[in-house]
């Protein structure tokens, strides 16, 4: 599994109390064992479900942006691959 650094995400939201909610995004790529599509898919689905219910440090929420992992295809060494796009919610107080 590879996790890429957060990217910009949409504009922050500001609340009346001066706080700001930011929404950085990241992509998780999951690679299965060689020629084991079903095993890789089962593992990827577990990663997806774990991310959907994750409590990560100071983040308010973690949301998968699609309803299921995205099938990418096989890499050059015949590993099946999927991606999961994630949005993190974090509050920043001024």
N, C-alpha and C positions, 0 to 999 in steps of 0.2 A: 504494500500500500504506500502511496506517495501523497503527501499533503503539501499543497502549494501555499505560499504566503498570502495573507489577506490582500484583496485589491480594494479599490476605492469604494465601490458600492454606491447606492443612491444618496441623495442629499440628506444631511442630518435633520432631525425634527427638533424644534425648540419648544419647551414647555413654559408655562407662565411663571413657574418658580425659578427660572433661570437655568434649569438643567437642559441637557442636549442629549438626544439619543442618536447614536451613529450606527450604521449598518454595513460594516465591512463584510466582504464576501471572500470565499475561498473555494477552491475545487479540490475534491478528494478523488484520486484515481486509484482504482483497485485492480490488481492483476491476479488472475488465478493461476493454478498449476498448468503445465503444458497439456493441451488437449483435454482439459477437464472443465468444460463449459458449465455443467450443472453444479459441480462443487464450487466453482468461482462465483456463480450466480447466487447460490445459497449464502456464501460468505458475504458477498456484496450486500445482499438484502439484510443481513444481520448488522453490518456496518451502518446502513441507511437507518434502520430502526433504532440503533444506539444513538446516532447523531440526532434524530428527531426528538429524543427524550433526554438529551444530554444536559447536564448542569456543569458548566465550564467556568471556573473561577468567578470573575466579576461580571460575566455576560448575563444579561437579563433573559435572553432566549436564544435558541438555536433553531433555525428553520431550514429544512431542505426545500429548494426552490422548484423541484419537479415532484411529481407524484410517485416516481420510482427511479432507480438508477438508470443512467443512459448507457446503452450498449455502444461501445466504440468499435469493437472488432477484435481481430487477433493481431498481436504484434509480430515482428519478423521472426521470433522464435516460437511462435504458435501458442503464446499465452493469451487467454481471453482477457479483455479489459473493459472496465466500466468507469464512468465518472459520476460523481455526486456533487452538485453545486449547492453550497451552503451559505446562508446569510446569518451573521451573528448580530445580536442587538446588545449594545453596550451604552450605559448612561455615563455622561460626563457632567459633573457639576462645576459651575464656575465660581 
